[in-house]
Amino acid sequence: MARRLSAQCINLNAPAVCSDAGLAAQLRAEPIIAQQLDRRLDCNKAIHSLSPCTFDTHVVQFNLATEADISDYRAKGALGIIAGRFIDTEGAPVLGDLDRRMIGADQQILRGMEGLLVVPGRPKLEAIRAALRGGYADHVVIDTALAEELARERAG
């Protein structure tokens, strides 16, 4: 996709979430991973999706987080998950244990990019509102039900 858009794709050769914060710190210090992480700062566009902060979210399905992790983040006010990062109703970062074990772009970096948010499904309405409030997307691709609901709110 990057070649078709005359863009450069930045790959990250690391697991998304490590079992231990110390291991994540060691991996972040590895020269090739550190170099790739530094290149995130040159990245000006991102394509991502999001999910509500629920037990059936993709981060639980893919074993990146446990139901206990979700409970912890929800107790701290998390409403949605964007690019593996938790946000509250205003799109502000909600931090917890997973953040110390994660290797990837954090909320600040995501906000600094021109974001294309691809989101299907009415159950994601609250999370998309939070992402839009938080400045994570300049463009959205959403289904009709979401578009109608957001337009109704804007008009009312």
DSSP file (Angstrom, degrees, kcal/mol; ACC not computed):
  #  RESIDUE AA STRUCTURE BP1 BP2  ACC     N-H-->O    O-->H-N    N-H-->O    O-->H-N    TCO  KAPPA ALPHA  PHI   PSI    X-CA   Y-CA   Z-CA
    1    1 A M     >        0   0    0      0, 0.0     4,-1.4     0, 0.0     6,-0.2   0.000 360.0 360.0 360.0 -40.1    0.0    0.0    0.0
    2    2 A A  T  4> +     0   0    0      1,-0.2     5,-3.2     2,-0.2     3,-0.4   0.920 360.0  50.7 -61.0 -43.7    2.8    2.4    0.8
    3    3 A R  T >45S+     0   0    0      1,-0.2     3,-1.7     3,-0.2    -1,-0.2   0.910 107.5  53.5 -61.2 -41.4    4.4    2.0   -2.6
    4    4 A R  T 345S+     0   0    0      1,-0.3    -1,-0.2     2,-0.1    -2,-0.2   0.789 112.2  45.2 -63.8 -27.2    1.1    2.7   -4.3
    5    5 A L  T 3<5S-     0   0    0     -4,-1.4    -1,-0.3    -3,-0.4    -2,-0.2   0.294 114.8-116.1 -97.2   8.9    0.8    5.9   -2.3
    6    6 A S  T < 5S+     0   0    0     -3,-1.7     2,-0.2     1,-0.2    -3,-0.2   0.893  76.1 128.4  54.7  41.9    4.4    6.9   -3.0
    7    7 A A      < -     0   0    0     -5,-3.2     2,-0.5    -6,-0.2    -1,-0.2  -0.657  62.2-114.6-118.6 174.0    5.0    6.6    0.7
    8    8 A Q        -     0   0    0     -2,-0.2     2,-0.4    -3,-0.1    -5,-0.0  -0.954  23.5-143.1-113.3 130.7    7.5    4.8    2.9
    9    9 A C        -     0   0    0     -2,-0.5     2,-0.6    34,-0.0    34,-0.0  -0.785   8.2-152.1 -93.8 133.9    6.3    2.0    5.2
   10   10 A I        -     0   0    0     -2,-0.4     2,-0.3    30,-0.0    -2,-0.0  -0.926  12.3-163.8-108.7 115.6    7.9    1.7    8.6
   11   11 A N        -     0   0    0     -2,-0.6     2,-0.5     2,-0.0    -2,-0.0  -0.688   9.7-147.2 -96.0 150.6    7.9   -1.8   10.1
   12   12 A L        -     0   0    0     -2,-0.3     2,-1.6     2,-0.1    21,-0.1  -0.961   4.0-156.2-119.8 113.4    8.6   -2.6   13.7
   13   13 A N        +     0   0    0     -2,-0.5    20,-0.1    19,-0.1    23,-0.0  -0.527  61.0  83.4 -90.0  70.6   10.4   -5.9   14.2
   14   14 A A  S    S-     0   0    0     -2,-1.6    -2,-0.1    89,-0.1     2,-0.1  -0.982  85.5 -87.6-159.1 158.4    9.2   -6.6   17.8
   15   15 A P        -     0   0    0      0, 0.0    88,-0.2     0, 0.0     3,-0.2  -0.424  35.0-129.9 -66.6 153.0    6.3   -8.1   19.7
   16   16 A A  S    S+     0   0    0      1,-0.3    87,-2.6    86,-0.1     2,-0.4   0.905  91.7  20.6 -71.6 -41.7    3.6   -5.6   20.4
   17   17 A V  B    S-A  102   0A   0     85,-0.2    -1,-0.3    48,-0.0    85,-0.2  -0.996  73.4-152.9-133.2 129.3    3.4   -6.5   24.1
   18   18 A C        -     0   0    0     83,-2.8     3,-0.1    -2,-0.4    83,-0.1  -0.567  25.0-121.5 -94.8 162.8    6.0   -8.2   26.2
   19   19 A S  S    S+     0   0    0     -2,-0.2     2,-0.4     1,-0.1    -1,-0.1   0.666  97.5  36.0 -75.8 -16.2    5.4  -10.4   29.2
   20   20 A D  S  > S-     0   0    0     81,-0.2     4,-2.1     1,-0.1     5,-0.1  -0.999  70.6-136.6-143.4 138.4    7.6   -8.1   31.4
   21   21 A A  H  > S+     0   0    0     -2,-0.4     4,-2.3     1,-0.2     5,-0.1   0.862 107.9  54.7 -62.4 -36.7    8.3   -4.4   31.5
   22   22 A G  H  > S+     0   0    0      2,-0.2     4,-2.3     1,-0.2    -1,-0.2   0.902 107.7  49.1 -64.3 -41.1   12.0   -5.0   31.9
   23   23 A L  H  > S+     0   0    0      2,-0.2     4,-2.7     1,-0.2    -2,-0.2   0.913 109.7  52.0 -63.6 -42.5   12.1   -7.2   28.7
   24   24 A A  H  X S+     0   0    0     -4,-2.1     4,-2.5     1,-0.2    -2,-0.2   0.915 109.5  49.7 -60.1 -42.3   10.2   -4.5   26.8
   25   25 A A  H  X S+     0   0    0     -4,-2.3     4,-1.2     2,-0.2    -1,-0.2   0.903 111.0  49.7 -63.1 -41.2   12.8   -1.9   27.9
   26   26 A Q  H  X S+     0   0    0     -4,-2.3     4,-0.8     1,-0.2     3,-0.3   0.922 111.7  47.9 -63.6 -43.6   15.6   -4.2   26.8
   27   27 A L  H >< S+     0   0    0     -4,-2.7     3,-1.0     1,-0.2     6,-0.2   0.899 107.4  55.3 -65.2 -39.4   14.0   -4.7   23.4
   28   28 A R  H 3< S+     0   0    0     -4,-2.5    -1,-0.2     1,-0.2    -2,-0.2   0.810 107.5  52.0 -61.1 -28.1   13.4   -1.0   23.0
   29   29 A A  H 3< S+     0   0    0     -4,-1.2    -1,-0.2    -3,-0.3    -2,-0.2   0.625  80.9 111.7 -83.9 -14.9   17.2   -0.6   23.6
   30   30 A E  S <X S-     0   0    0     -3,-1.0     4,-3.5    -4,-0.8     5,-0.3  -0.400  77.7-123.0 -59.6 133.9   18.2   -3.1   20.9
   31   31 A P  H  > S+     0   0    0      0, 0.0     4,-2.3     0, 0.0     5,-0.2   0.867 106.6  44.0 -51.9 -47.4   19.8   -1.2   18.1
   32   32 A I  H  > S+     0   0    0      2,-0.2     4,-1.9     1,-0.2   -19,-0.1   0.892 118.7  43.8 -69.2 -36.9   17.5   -2.2   15.2
   33   33 A I  H  > S+     0   0    0     -6,-0.2     4,-2.8    -3,-0.2     5,-0.2   0.905 112.8  51.9 -73.2 -41.1   14.4   -1.8   17.3
   34   34 A A  H  X S+     0   0    0     -4,-3.5     4,-2.3     2,-0.2    -2,-0.2   0.907 110.1  50.2 -59.5 -41.1   15.6    1.5   18.8
   35   35 A Q  H  X S+     0   0    0     -4,-2.3     4,-1.5    -5,-0.3    -1,-0.2   0.921 111.7  47.2 -63.5 -43.7   16.3    2.7   15.2
   36   36 A Q  H  X S+     0   0    0     -4,-1.9     4,-0.6     1,-0.2    -2,-0.2   0.897 111.1  51.3 -66.0 -39.0   12.8    1.7   14.1
   37   37 A L  H >< S+     0   0    0     -4,-2.8     3,-1.0     1,-0.2     4,-0.5   0.888 107.5  53.3 -65.0 -37.8   11.2    3.4   17.1
   38   38 A D  H >< S+     0   0    0     -4,-2.3     3,-1.2     1,-0.2     4,-0.3   0.843 100.9  61.3 -63.5 -32.8   13.1    6.6   16.3
   39   39 A R  H >X S+     0   0    0     -4,-1.5     3,-1.4     1,-0.3     4,-0.7   0.696  85.3  76.5 -69.7 -17.8   11.7    6.5   12.8
   40   40 A R  G X< S+     0   0    0     -3,-1.0     3,-1.0    -4,-0.6    -1,-0.3   0.862  87.1  61.6 -57.0 -33.8    8.2    6.7   14.3
   41   41 A L  G <4 S+     0   0    0     -3,-1.2    -1,-0.3    -4,-0.5    -2,-0.2   0.727 101.8  50.8 -68.0 -21.0    8.9   10.4   14.8
   42   42 A D  G <4 S+     0   0    0     -3,-1.4     2,-0.4    -4,-0.3    -1,-0.3   0.585  87.7 103.0 -87.5 -12.3    9.3   10.8   11.0
   43   43 A C    <<  +     0   0    0     -3,-1.0     3,-0.1    -4,-0.7   -34,-0.0  -0.564  41.9 173.7 -76.1 127.3    6.0    9.1   10.3
   44   44 A N        +     0   0    0     -2,-0.4    70,-3.4     1,-0.1     2,-0.4   0.448  60.0  49.2-115.1  -1.3    3.3   11.6    9.5
   45   45 A K  E     -b  114   0B   0     68,-0.2     2,-0.4     2,-0.0    70,-0.2  -0.994  57.6-178.5-138.5 145.3    0.4    9.4    8.5
   46   46 A A  E     -b  115   0B   0     68,-2.2    70,-3.0    -2,-0.4     2,-0.5  -0.999  15.6-155.3-142.7 143.5   -1.2    6.4   10.2
   47   47 A I  E     +b  116   0B   0     -2,-0.4     2,-0.3    68,-0.2    70,-0.2  -0.984  36.2 147.0-115.1 122.3   -4.0    4.1    9.3
   48   48 A H  E     -b  117   0B   0     68,-2.4    70,-2.5    -2,-0.5     2,-0.2  -0.955  33.6-146.1-149.7 168.5   -5.6    2.5   12.3
   49   49 A S        -     0   0    0     -2,-0.3    34,-1.1    68,-0.2     2,-0.3  -0.623  16.4-149.1-121.5-175.8   -8.8    1.2   13.8
   50   50 A L  E     -D   82   0C   0     68,-0.4    32,-0.2    -2,-0.2    78,-0.1  -0.949   4.4-156.8-150.0 170.4  -10.2    1.1   17.3
   51   51 A S  E     -D   81   0C   0     30,-1.9    30,-2.7    -2,-0.3     2,-0.1  -0.973  30.6 -97.5-145.3 159.7  -12.3   -0.9   19.6
   52   52 A P  E     -D   80   0C   0      0, 0.0     2,-1.9     0, 0.0    28,-0.3  -0.402  46.0-103.1 -70.8 159.6  -14.4   -0.3   22.7
   53   53 A C  S    S+     0   0    0     26,-2.3     2,-0.3    34,-0.1    27,-0.1  -0.565  76.1 131.3 -85.9  75.6  -12.7   -1.2   26.0
   54   54 A T  S >  S-     0   0    0     -2,-1.9     3,-1.6     1,-0.0     6,-0.2  -0.800  72.5-106.4-126.3 165.6  -14.6   -4.5   26.4
   55   55 A F  T 3  S+     0   0    0     -2,-0.3    15,-0.1     1,-0.3    13,-0.0   0.703 117.7  54.5 -68.1 -18.8  -13.7   -8.1   27.2
   56   56 A D  T 3  S+     0   0    0      4,-0.1    -1,-0.3    11,-0.0    -3,-0.1   0.256  81.3 130.3 -98.1  13.4  -14.3   -9.2   23.6
   57   57 A T  S X> S-     0   0    0     -3,-1.6     4,-2.3     1,-0.1     3,-1.0  -0.190  72.6-110.3 -63.5 157.9  -12.0   -6.6   22.1
   58   58 A H  H 3> S+     0   0    0      1,-0.3     4,-2.5     2,-0.2     6,-0.3   0.808 115.6  63.2 -60.8 -31.8   -9.3   -7.7   19.6
   59   59 A V  H 34>S+     0   0    0      1,-0.2     5,-2.3     2,-0.2     6,-2.1   0.814 109.4  41.1 -67.8 -26.6   -6.5   -7.0   22.1
   60   60 A V  H X45S+     0   0    0     -3,-1.0     3,-1.8     4,-0.2    -2,-0.2   0.887 113.1  53.4 -80.4 -44.0   -8.0   -9.8   24.3
   61   61 A Q  H 3<5S+     0   0    0     -4,-2.3    -2,-0.2     1,-0.3    -3,-0.2   0.844 112.5  44.7 -59.2 -34.6   -8.8  -12.1   21.4
   62   62 A F  T 3<5S-     0   0    0     -4,-2.5    -1,-0.3    -5,-0.2    -2,-0.2   0.251 115.6-115.8 -94.7  11.9   -5.1  -11.8   20.2
   63   63 A N  T < 5S+     0   0    0     -3,-1.8    -3,-0.2     2,-0.2    -2,-0.1   0.763  81.9 122.6  61.3  28.9   -3.8  -12.3   23.7
   64   64 A L  S   <S+     0   0    0     -5,-2.3     2,-0.3    -6,-0.3    -4,-0.2   0.707  82.0  16.3 -86.3 -23.7   -2.2   -8.9   23.9
   65   65 A A  S    S-     0   0    0     -6,-2.1    -2,-0.2    -7,-0.1    -1,-0.2  -0.966  75.2-133.3-143.3 157.3   -4.3   -8.1   27.0
   66   66 A T     >  -     0   0    0     -2,-0.3     4,-2.2    -3,-0.1     5,-0.1  -0.602  33.0-105.8-103.9 170.0   -6.2  -10.1   29.5
   67   67 A E  H  > S+     0   0    0      1,-0.2     4,-2.6     2,-0.2     5,-0.1   0.855 124.2  56.7 -62.6 -33.2   -9.7   -9.5   30.9
   68   68 A A  H  > S+     0   0    0      2,-0.2     4,-2.4     1,-0.2    -1,-0.2   0.898 105.3  50.8 -64.5 -39.8   -7.9   -8.4   34.1
   69   69 A D  H  > S+     0   0    0      2,-0.2     4,-2.6     1,-0.2     5,-0.2   0.932 110.3  49.3 -60.8 -45.5   -6.0   -5.8   32.0
   70   70 A I  H  X S+     0   0    0     -4,-2.2     4,-2.8     1,-0.2     5,-0.2   0.923 110.5  50.4 -60.6 -44.8   -9.2   -4.5   30.5
   71   71 A S  H  X S+     0   0    0     -4,-2.6     4,-2.3     1,-0.2    -1,-0.2   0.909 110.4  50.5 -59.1 -42.7  -10.8   -4.3   34.0
   72   72 A D  H  X S+     0   0    0     -4,-2.4     4,-1.0     2,-0.2    -2,-0.2   0.935 113.3  44.0 -62.1 -47.7   -7.9   -2.3   35.2
   73   73 A Y  H  <>S+     0   0    0     -4,-2.6     5,-2.7     1,-0.2     3,-0.4   0.887 112.4  52.4 -67.0 -38.7   -8.0    0.2   32.4
   74   74 A R  H ><5S+     0   0    0     -4,-2.8     3,-1.7     1,-0.2    -1,-0.2   0.900 105.1  55.5 -63.4 -39.3  -11.7    0.5   32.6
   75   75 A A  H 3<5S+     0   0    0     -4,-2.3    -1,-0.2     1,-0.3    -2,-0.2   0.782 106.4  52.3 -63.0 -25.5  -11.4    1.3   36.3
   76   76 A K  T 3<5S-     0   0    0     -4,-1.0    -1,-0.3    -3,-0.4    -2,-0.2   0.423 132.1 -92.8 -89.8   0.4   -9.1    4.1   35.3
   77   77 A G  T < 5 +     0   0    0     -3,-1.7    12,-0.4     1,-0.3    -3,-0.2   0.517  67.3 159.8 105.5   6.5  -11.6    5.5   32.9
   78   78 A A      < +     0   0    0     -5,-2.7    10,-0.3     1,-0.2    -1,-0.3  -0.397   8.8 166.1 -66.2 137.3  -10.7    3.8   29.6
   79   79 A L        +     0   0    0      8,-3.4   -26,-2.3     1,-0.3     2,-0.3   0.629  61.2  18.6-118.6 -33.5  -13.4    3.8   27.0
   80   80 A G  E     -DE  52  87C   0      7,-1.9     7,-2.6   -28,-0.3     2,-0.4  -0.889  58.4-137.5-140.3 167.8  -11.6    2.8   23.8
   81   81 A I  E     -DE  51  86C   0    -30,-2.7   -30,-1.9    -2,-0.3     2,-0.5  -0.988  19.6-177.9-131.0 120.6   -8.5    1.3   22.4
   82   82 A I  E >  S-DE  50  85C   0      3,-3.1     3,-2.1    -2,-0.4   -32,-0.2  -0.980  74.9 -15.5-123.8 123.0   -6.7    2.8   19.4
   83   83 A A  T 3  S-     0   0    0    -34,-1.1    -1,-0.2    -2,-0.5     3,-0.1   0.861 129.8 -53.8  52.4  38.3   -3.6    1.2   18.0
   84   84 A G  T 3  S+     0   0    0      1,-0.2     2,-0.4    -3,-0.1    -1,-0.3   0.470 116.6 115.2  79.9   1.9   -3.3   -0.8   21.2
   85   85 A R  E <   -E   82   0C   0     -3,-2.1    -3,-3.1    21,-0.1     2,-0.3  -0.857  63.3-126.0-110.2 141.9   -3.4    2.3   23.4
   86   86 A F  E     -E   81   0C   0      8,-0.5     8,-2.2    -2,-0.4     2,-0.3  -0.638  27.5-177.4 -91.0 139.6   -6.2    3.0   25.8
   87   87 A I  E     -EF  80  93C   0     -7,-2.6    -8,-3.4    -2,-0.3    -7,-1.9  -0.938  17.8-131.3-133.3 155.8   -8.1    6.3   25.8
   88   88 A D    >   -     0   0    0      4,-2.2     3,-1.9    -2,-0.3   -10,-0.1  -0.238  49.2 -76.4 -93.6-171.7  -10.9    7.9   27.9
   89   89 A T  T 3  S+     0   0    0    -12,-0.4    44,-0.2     1,-0.3    45,-0.1   0.743 133.9  46.2 -61.2 -25.2  -14.1    9.6   26.8
   90   90 A E  T 3  S-     0   0    0      2,-0.1    -1,-0.3    43,-0.1    40,-0.0   0.406 120.5-106.0 -95.5   0.7  -12.1   12.7   25.8
   91   91 A G  S <  S+     0   0    0     -3,-1.9    -2,-0.1     1,-0.3     3,-0.1   0.523  71.9 145.3  86.8   5.7   -9.4   10.8   24.0
   92   92 A A        -     0   0    0      1,-0.1    -4,-2.2    -5,-0.0    -1,-0.3  -0.474  58.3 -93.4 -74.8 148.6   -6.9   11.4   26.7
   93   93 A P  B     -F   87   0C   0      0, 0.0     2,-0.5     0, 0.0    -6,-0.2  -0.325  30.3-157.4 -61.3 140.2   -4.4    8.6   27.4
   94   94 A V        -     0   0    0     -8,-2.2    -8,-0.5    -3,-0.1     2,-0.3  -0.986  19.4-156.6-116.6 116.2   -5.2    6.1   30.1
   95   95 A L        +     0   0    0     -2,-0.5     2,-0.3   -19,-0.1   -17,-0.1  -0.674  25.7 136.2-102.2 149.5   -2.0    4.5   31.3
   96   96 A G    >>  -     0   0    0     -2,-0.3     4,-0.8   -10,-0.0     3,-0.8  -0.879  65.6 -53.8-164.4-165.4   -1.4    1.2   33.0
   97   97 A D  H >> S+     0   0    0     -2,-0.3     4,-1.0     1,-0.2     3,-0.8   0.852 123.1  59.9 -57.7 -40.8    0.8   -1.9   33.1
   98   98 A L  H >> S+     0   0    0      1,-0.2     4,-1.0     2,-0.2     3,-0.6   0.858  96.9  61.7 -59.5 -34.6    0.4   -2.7   29.4
   99   99 A D  H <4 S+     0   0    0     -3,-0.8     3,-0.4     1,-0.3    -1,-0.2   0.863 102.5  50.4 -61.4 -35.4    1.9    0.6   28.5
  100  100 A R  H << S+     0   0    0     -4,-0.8    -1,-0.3    -3,-0.8    -2,-0.2   0.741 115.8  43.0 -72.9 -22.4    5.2   -0.3   30.2
  101  101 A R  H << S+     0   0    0     -4,-1.0   -83,-2.8    -3,-0.6     2,-0.3   0.471  96.3  98.5-100.5  -3.4    5.3   -3.6   28.4
  102  102 A M  B  <  -A   17   0A   0     -4,-1.0     2,-0.5    -3,-0.4   -85,-0.2  -0.609  54.8-157.1 -92.3 145.0    4.3   -2.3   24.9
  103  103 A I        +     0   0    0    -87,-2.6     2,-0.3    -2,-0.3   -89,-0.1  -0.974  56.3  61.8-118.1 115.0    6.6   -1.6   22.1
  104  104 A G  S    S-     0   0    0     -2,-0.5     2,-0.2   -20,-0.0    -2,-0.0  -0.971  89.0 -29.8 159.9-173.5    5.0    0.9   19.6
  105  105 A A        -     0   0    0     -2,-0.3     2,-0.1   -22,-0.1    -2,-0.0  -0.503  55.3-145.8 -73.8 134.6    3.6    4.3   19.1
  106  106 A D     >  -     0   0    0     -2,-0.2     4,-2.5     1,-0.1     5,-0.2  -0.348  34.2 -89.4 -91.8-179.8    2.0    6.0   22.2
  107  107 A Q  H  > S+     0   0    0      1,-0.2     4,-2.4     2,-0.2     5,-0.2   0.863 124.5  54.8 -60.6 -38.8   -0.9    8.3   22.2
  108  108 A Q  H  > S+     0   0    0      1,-0.2     4,-1.1     2,-0.2    -1,-0.2   0.924 110.8  45.0 -62.3 -43.9    1.2   11.4   21.8
  109  109 A I  H  4 S+     0   0    0      1,-0.2     3,-0.4     2,-0.2     4,-0.4   0.916 111.9  52.6 -66.1 -42.5    2.9   10.1   18.7
  110  110 A L  H >< S+     0   0    0     -4,-2.5     3,-1.2     1,-0.2    -2,-0.2   0.896 107.3  52.3 -60.5 -39.9   -0.4    8.9   17.3
  111  111 A R  H 3< S+     0   0    0     -4,-2.4    -1,-0.2     1,-0.2    -2,-0.2   0.781 103.1  59.7 -66.9 -26.3   -1.9   12.4   17.8
  112  112 A G  T 3< S+     0   0    0     -4,-1.1     2,-0.3    -3,-0.4    -1,-0.2   0.538  95.9  77.8 -80.5  -6.3    1.0   14.0   15.9
  113  113 A M  S <  S-     0   0    0     -3,-1.2     2,-0.8    -4,-0.4   -68,-0.2  -0.671  91.9-106.8-100.7 155.8    0.2   12.0   12.7
  114  114 A E  E     -b   45   0B   0    -70,-3.4   -68,-2.2    -2,-0.3     2,-0.4  -0.755  51.1-151.2 -75.9 115.5   -2.4   12.6   10.1
  115  115 A G  E     -b   46   0B   0     -2,-0.8    23,-2.6   -70,-0.2    24,-2.1  -0.768  24.1-163.4-104.8 136.5   -4.7    9.7   11.0
  116  116 A L  E     -bc  47 139B   0    -70,-3.0   -68,-2.4    -2,-0.4     2,-0.6  -0.972  17.9-160.7-108.6 115.6   -7.1    7.7    8.9
  117  117 A L  E     -bc  48 140B   0     22,-2.6    24,-2.8    -2,-0.6     2,-0.6  -0.878   5.7-166.3-103.4 122.2   -9.4    5.9   11.2
  118  118 A V  E     + c   0 141B   0    -70,-2.5   -68,-0.4    -2,-0.6    24,-0.2  -0.935  20.3 163.3-111.6 112.1  -11.2    2.9    9.7
  119  119 A V  E     - c   0 142B   0     22,-2.7    24,-0.8    -2,-0.6     2,-0.4  -0.955  15.9-175.1-139.1 115.0  -14.1    1.8   12.0
  120  120 A P        +     0   0    0      0, 0.0    22,-0.0     0, 0.0     4,-0.0  -0.839  45.9  48.8-102.8 147.8  -17.1   -0.4   11.2
  121  121 A G    >   -     0   0    0     -2,-0.4     3,-1.9     1,-0.1     4,-0.0   0.509  69.3-113.9 103.3 125.8  -20.0   -1.1   13.6
  122  122 A R  G >  S+     0   0    0      1,-0.3     3,-2.1     2,-0.2     4,-0.2   0.787 108.5  70.2 -55.4 -33.8  -22.4    0.8   15.9
  123  123 A P  G 3  S+     0   0    0      0, 0.0     3,-0.3     0, 0.0    -1,-0.3   0.682  93.8  58.9 -62.1 -13.3  -20.9   -0.8   19.0
  124  124 A K  G <> S+     0   0    0     -3,-1.9     4,-2.6     1,-0.2     5,-0.2   0.330  73.4 105.6 -95.2   8.2  -17.8    1.4   18.4
  125  125 A L  H <> S+     0   0    0     -3,-2.1     4,-2.3     1,-0.2     5,-0.2   0.915  80.0  45.5 -56.7 -50.2  -19.7    4.7   18.5
  126  126 A E  H  > S+     0   0    0     -3,-0.3     4,-2.1    -4,-0.2    -1,-0.2   0.894 114.1  50.0 -62.8 -39.6  -18.4    5.8   21.9
  127  127 A A  H  > S+     0   0    0     -4,-0.3     4,-2.4     2,-0.2    -1,-0.2   0.892 110.2  49.1 -67.2 -39.2  -14.8    4.8   21.1
  128  128 A I  H  X S+     0   0    0     -4,-2.6     4,-2.6     2,-0.2     5,-0.2   0.898 109.1  53.2 -68.6 -37.8  -14.9    6.7   17.8
  129  129 A R  H  X S+     0   0    0     -4,-2.3     4,-2.7    -5,-0.2     5,-0.2   0.945 110.6  47.7 -57.2 -47.0  -16.3    9.8   19.6
  130  130 A A  H  X S+     0   0    0     -4,-2.1     4,-2.2     1,-0.2    -2,-0.2   0.911 111.4  50.0 -61.8 -43.3  -13.4    9.6   22.0
  131  131 A A  H  X>S+     0   0    0     -4,-2.4     5,-2.3     2,-0.2     4,-0.5   0.898 112.4  47.1 -64.0 -40.3  -10.8    9.2   19.2
  132  132 A L  H ><5S+     0   0    0     -4,-2.6     3,-0.9     1,-0.2    -2,-0.2   0.913 112.4  49.2 -68.2 -41.8  -12.3   12.2   17.4
  133  133 A R  H 3<5S+     0   0    0     -4,-2.7    -2,-0.2     1,-0.2    -1,-0.2   0.876 110.7  52.5 -61.8 -36.4  -12.3   14.3   20.5
  134  134 A G  H 3<5S-     0   0    0     -4,-2.2    -1,-0.2    -5,-0.2    -2,-0.2   0.532 114.2-115.9 -80.7  -6.5   -8.7   13.3   21.2
  135  135 A G  T <<5S+     0   0    0     -3,-0.9    -3,-0.2    -4,-0.5   -20,-0.1   0.807  71.7 133.2  80.1  30.1   -7.5   14.3   17.8
  136  136 A Y      < +     0   0    0     -5,-2.3     2,-0.4    -6,-0.1    -4,-0.2   0.567  63.7  47.9 -88.7  -8.6   -6.4   10.9   16.6
  137  137 A A        +     0   0    0     -6,-0.4   -21,-0.2    -5,-0.2    -1,-0.1  -0.994  39.0 175.2-140.0 136.7   -8.0   11.2   13.1
  138  138 A D  S    S+     0   0    0    -23,-2.6     2,-0.3    -2,-0.4   -22,-0.2   0.603  87.3  26.8-100.4 -23.7   -8.2   13.7   10.4
  139  139 A H  E    S-c  116   0B   0    -24,-2.1   -22,-2.6     2,-0.0     2,-0.4  -0.979  70.6-161.3-138.7 147.5  -10.2   11.3    8.1
  140  140 A V  E     -c  117   0B   0     -2,-0.3     2,-0.5   -24,-0.2   -22,-0.2  -0.976  13.8-160.2-132.2 147.8  -12.6    8.5    8.9
  141  141 A V  E     +c  118   0B   0    -24,-2.8   -22,-2.7    -2,-0.4     2,-0.3  -0.972  35.5 157.0-121.2 111.0  -14.0    5.6    7.0
  142  142 A I  E     -c  119   0B   0     -2,-0.5     2,-0.1   -24,-0.2    -2,-0.0  -0.863  40.6-101.8-133.6 164.4  -17.1    4.4    8.8
  143  143 A D     >  -     0   0    0    -24,-0.8     4,-2.4    -2,-0.3     5,-0.2  -0.321  41.4 -99.5 -82.4 171.4  -20.2    2.5    8.0
  144  144 A T  H  > S+     0   0    0      1,-0.2     4,-3.0     2,-0.2     5,-0.2   0.880 119.2  55.3 -59.5 -43.2  -23.6    4.1    7.4
  145  145 A A  H  > S+     0   0    0      1,-0.2     4,-2.0     2,-0.2    -1,-0.2   0.916 111.8  43.7 -60.4 -43.9  -25.0    3.5   10.9
  146  146 A L  H  > S+     0   0    0      2,-0.2     4,-2.6     1,-0.2     5,-0.2   0.921 114.0  50.6 -65.7 -43.6  -22.0    5.3   12.5
  147  147 A A  H  X S+     0   0    0     -4,-2.4     4,-2.5     1,-0.2     5,-0.2   0.922 110.9  48.4 -61.5 -44.9  -22.1    8.1   10.0
  148  148 A E  H  X S+     0   0    0     -4,-3.0     4,-2.4     2,-0.2    -1,-0.2   0.910 112.5  48.4 -63.0 -41.8  -25.9    8.7   10.6
  149  149 A E  H  X S+     0   0    0     -4,-2.0     4,-2.1    -5,-0.2    -2,-0.2   0.924 113.4  46.2 -65.2 -44.5  -25.5    8.7   14.3
  150  150 A L  H  X S+     0   0    0     -4,-2.6     4,-2.1     1,-0.2    -2,-0.2   0.891 114.0  48.8 -65.9 -39.0  -22.6   11.1   14.3
  151  151 A A  H  X S+     0   0    0     -4,-2.5     4,-2.2    -5,-0.2    -2,-0.2   0.893 109.4  52.6 -66.7 -39.4  -24.4   13.4   11.9
  152  152 A R  H  X S+     0   0    0     -4,-2.4     4,-1.8    -5,-0.2    -2,-0.2   0.915 110.8  47.5 -61.0 -44.1  -27.6   13.3   14.0
  153  153 A E  H  < S+     0   0    0     -4,-2.1    -1,-0.2     1,-0.2    -2,-0.2   0.905 111.4  50.5 -63.8 -41.7  -25.5   14.3   17.1
  154  154 A R  H  < S+     0   0    0     -4,-2.1    -1,-0.2     1,-0.2    -2,-0.2   0.872 113.6  45.1 -65.2 -37.5  -23.8   17.1   15.2
  155  155 A A  H  <        0   0    0     -4,-2.2    -1,-0.2     1,-0.2    -2,-0.2   0.791 360.0 360.0 -76.1 -28.8  -27.1   18.5   13.9
  156  156 A G     <        0   0    0     -4,-1.8    -1,-0.2    -5,-0.2    -2,-0.2   0.439 360.0 360.0 -94.4 360.0  -28.9   18.2   17.3
